[in-house]
Amino acid sequence: MIYIGNHLSTAKGLLAMGETEEQLGGNTFAFFTRNPRGGQAKSINKEDADGLMTFLKEHRFGPVVAHAPYTMNVCAARPETRRFSWEMMESDLLRMENLPGNYYNFHPGAHVGQGADEAIPVIADCLNKAMKEDMTTTVLIETMSGKGTEIGSTFEEIKAIIDRVELKDKIGVTLDSCHIWDSGYDIAGNLDRVLDEFDRIIGLGRLKAVHLNDSKNDLGSHKDRHERIGKGHIGADALRKLVQHPCLQGLPFILETPNDAYGYAEEIAMIRSWMTMREGI
């Protein structure tokens, strides 16, 4: 089995997200740690956070996946942007200890002309500064599409970051189906080959979460435009095989498709039916 859910708003609080996700039929979810375009984070109500943790346990949810804001670029060329991003990550990881044992997902960033060889050590330096030995959060590097000067569009680049991280038991990867398709990994034509390559380079033990999205783009387009499940170039059959793959069972799958609440409930129901099919085989 997998855990399935979608991105939710924090506007009504933390516990409200769990209650909303259950109504949609899900048993995990993702949320932004602050406005996705950046800015100050809202203060955390400890009673609300404890209420969510109790809810997750009572309703048998999987790990939830906090998402860093899009404006965070820890390898930015501009010193002020880099400094702001480092402070944001450190603050977010401290705040995540109010929800112990969950995941914090971030985009590795864009080198903006510096080159990957210059940017990758900087990303690792940020992680080594922000991550603490006693923290309970696992930090997840998200696979990227390779748009512009993005880092993380190849498994080799992600491995190069992980190799430089000191607290290796607290680092993992989120596999985004749209991103890796757009970056050139043919999960529709040969999913097993892609997962074998991931295992050989990074190790499947590092894979902690999946962003489940179709793509508006052709394979290798490097554009990063998500589509609803079965409405894009990856297709429902390929995404069903991803959901059902034996190497990915037990992971939280997060929908980031262009949907409203009704659309997410429909997709969650469809994916649950795929899992019923798998368990019947």
N, C-alpha and C positions, 0 to 999 in steps of 0.2 A: 504494500500500500504506500501511497504518498500522502502528504498534507497539501491541501489546495486552498488558495485564497487570493486576495487582490489588494491593491493599494487602497488605503482608507485615509480620510481626513482626521486630524487630531482636534478639530474645532470643538467637539463636545467632550473631549477628555479621553483618557486612556481606556478605562473600563468600557466606555461607550463603543470603542472600536471593536472590542471582543464581542459585545452583544450584537452589534451590527453585522459582523462577519458570520456569526451563528445564524442570523436571520437569512443571510444570503446562501447558506448551505456550506460555508467554508469552515476550515479548522486550522488556519494560519492566516496571517496577513502581513502587509508591509505598511510603513508609514514614514514620512519625512521627519527628521529630528528637529527641523525648523523650516521656515518657508523655503520651498525648493529653489527659489531664486536668491536665497541668502538672508542675512539679517539676524537679529537677535532671536534666541530661542526662548520660548515661553517657560516660565518656572514650572517645575514638576511638583504636583500635589502628591505627597507621600501616601496618603490614604487612597487616592485614586490609583496610584501605581500598585500598591499592595492589593487593591481590589481586582485589578486586571490579572495579576499573577495568580490569585486564588481562582479567578474565573478560568484562566487557561488550564490550570491543573484539573479543576472539576469537570471541564468539558473536553478534556483530552486533546487539547490543541498541540500542534507541533511548535517548534521554535518560531518566534516572530522575527521579522527582518526589518530593522530600522535602516533608513536610507539617508546618506549624507546629501546635503543640498547640491544642486548642479553647479553652483558658483564656486564650490570648493575645488581649487586646482593646486594641489600641494607641490607640484613641480613647476609652477608658473615662473616665467622669466622675470617678471616685475617683482622686486623685493617686497613691496607692500602687499601685493596679492598673495604671494607665498606666505608671508608672515600671518596674514589674516586667516589663510586656509589651515595653517598648522595650529593656530590657536583654536579654530573651530573644531578640528578633529579632537584635540586634547579635551576640550570642553564637552564635546558629544560623548566621548568614551567615559568621562567621569559621570555624566548624567545617565548613561546606560546602566550603571550599577544599581539604579532604582528598579531595573527590570533584569535581574541577574539570570545569566545562563542563556541569553539570546544573542542575536547576530547584528552586526553593524556593517552595512554594505556601502562601498564607496567606489566612484570612478577614479582610476589611477591618475587621470589628468592629461593635459596636453602640453607638449614641450615647447610649442610656439617658436619653432626655429632653432632651439638649442640642440636638438637631436636626441634620440632615445638614449644613447650612451651617456649623455650628460644628465638626463632627467631621471633615469631609473634609480641611480644611487640616492638622489634627492628624495624620491618617494619613500625609499626604504629608511632614510634618515628620519623622515617625519614619523613613520610608523614606530621606529625604535624610540623616539622621544615620547610619543603619545601612549604607547602600550605599556602597561604596568604588570609586574609579575603576579600581583594579587587580584587582577581584574577577572571577572567571570565571563565577559563578552568575547566572542570570537569575531575577529575583523575579516570581512570578505572582500577580496578584490574582484571587481566585476569585469567579465570579458567585454571588450568593446568592438565597435564596427570598423574602426580605423578612419573615421571621418576627420578630415583635416590633419592635425598633428597628434591625434590621440595616441596615448600609450595603452597597451593591453589588447591590441587586436590580434596578437599571436600568442600561442601558448608559451613560446620561448620568452617573450617579454615578461609575461606574468611570472614564469619560473625565475627569471633574473631578479625580480623584486623579492620574491619569497626567499631566494638564496641569501639575500642580504638582511633579512629580518631576524632579529635575535630570538624573540619568543615564538619559536616555530609551532608550538602547541596551541597558539592562539591566533593563527592565521589560516585562512581558507580562501575558497573561490566561489563566486556565483557565476553560473553558466547562463548567459542570456541567449535564448534561441534565435531571436531576431539579429542580435549583434554578431554572433559567430557565423550565421548565414551570410549576412552582409559583408563580413570580413573575409569570406571565401571558404568556410568549412561546410562541406555539402552534407548536412544532416538529413536531407531528403533522399539523396542518392545513395549514401553509405554511412548511416549513423554509427555502426559498429567500428568502422575505420576511424571516425572522428573521436569516439570515446577511447579507442585503443591508443590513438595519438596523444590524447589528453593524459591517459594513464602513464604512457611511456615518458612524457616530458614533465608533467606536474605530479601525477599520482591521483587516482580516483579518491583516495582517502582525504584529499584536500577539498573535494567537491562537496559543499555543504548546503547549497541552495540553487534553485533554477528559476530564472525569469522566463515564463512561458508566454511567448508572443509569436504571432505570425509576422510576416514582413511585406511591406508594400513594394519591395525592391527585388531585383534579380540577384542571384548568387554573386557575391564579390563586388557589389555595388559601392560599398563603403559609405552608405548614406544614413542608416539608422532611422527608419520610419516604421513604427510598429503598426500592425494590422490585427483585426479580430481573428480569432482562431478559425482556420479554414477559409478565410477570405483573401489570403495573400499568396505569395509565391512559394512558401514552404509547404502549405497545405495541411488539411486535417489529418490525412493518413500518416504523414511523417511525424506530426506532433503527437498523434496517438501512440506511435511506436516509441517516441521519446518518453512519454508518460508511463508506458508499460515496461520500459527497459529494466531488466533485473538489476543492473548496476546502480540504478537511481532510486530504488525503493527506500522509503523512510525519510526522504528529503522534503523540505517545504518547497512547493511550486507556487510562484507568485505571478498572477496575471497582471500585465501592464498594458493591456489592450485598450484601444479608444472606445470606452463603454460608459454607460450609466449603470446605476445599481441593478436595474432589470437585466441589462446585458450581461453583467458579471454573474448574476444568479443563473442565467441560462448557460453560460460557459462552464460554471462550476458543476452544474447538473450533468452537462455533456461529459466532462472529464470524469466525474464519478461513474458514469455509465461505462466509460472506457476501462476503469479499474475493475468494475464488476465483470466485464468481458474477460479481463486478464485473469481474475481469480477463478473464473469458470473453466479456463483452459487446463 
